């Protein structure tokens, strides 16, 4: 039984490898658009300069209109891959790059 539990726990670690992690949460804005609602401290988005309150305009040049689209683009990225975000912060349009991490 002890060996079975060890095997199952190792299987869980192996299955978790390669799961993309951006370290951000988002919500759909009323009237359209996607707003970053939270950024994990020291996560990929935080290290890339993304702030809560930013509005996502595009990911790698592809327009984003819903949080489902945003998370689909981020989920398609591989750990270690850089993703370019076009963001609106207050009255400015800014570019930020985040390096997708491996979620364990």
N, C-alpha and C positions, 0 to 999 in steps of 0.2 A: 504494500500500500504506500509506503514511504517513497518508493521509487516512482510509482505512478504519479504521485503529487508533484514530485520534482520534474518529471517529464512534462506534465501539464503546464506547470509554471514556465518552463523553458519554451514550450510551444507558444505560450502567450507572448513572450518576449520576441520570439522570431516573427510571429504574425504582426507585431506592432512596428517592426522595422519597415521603413519606406512609407510610413503614413505622414503625409505633409502637414506641417503645423505653421500657421502664420502668426498666432498670438493676438488675434483681434476678434472683436465681436461687432456686428453691424445690425442696423435696423433699416427698414424701408421708411423713407420720408414721405410724409403726406404731400401729395402733389407730384411725386416722382423723385427718384434719386435714392442713394444709399448713404447713410451717415454711420461713421464709426462710433459705436456706443461705448466701447471699452478696449483698452490695449493692455495686454499682459506685461507687467513690469519685467524688464530685461528680456522680453520675447523678441522674435524676429521683427515684428512691426515697430516695437519700441526702439530697437537698435537702428531701424531704418528711418526713424524720424516721423513716424505716423502718430498723430494725436487723436484722442477722443474728440469728437465734434467735427473732424474733417469729413468732407463729402467726397465720395469716390466718383470720379468721372469716367475713368477707363483703367483697364488692366492690360498691360502689354499692347496698348493701342486699340483694344476692343472696348467699345462703349458698355458701361454697366448701368442698368436701370433698376435692378432688384437685388436684394441680398442673396437670393438663390443663384443669380448669375455670378455675383462676386465669389461666392463660395465654390461654385462649379469651376471657375477659372483657377482659384487657389488650390482646389483639390486635384486638379489635373497636373499641377506642377510637381516636380520631384524634389525631395530633400536635397539641399545644396544649390538648387536653381535660383537665380535672381529673377524677381518679378518686378516690373516697373509699374508704379501706380501714378496716375494723374489725379490730383486732389484739389479740391477747393477749400481754402482756409480763409475764413472771413471774406475778404474781397479779392484775394489773390489765388491764382492757379499755380500750383507747385507740383514738382515731380519728386517722387521718392522711390527708392529701390529697397526691397526687402529680400533677404535670402531665406528661402523656405527651409525650416528645420525638420528634424526627424522627431515625431511625437512618440515618446516612450511612456 
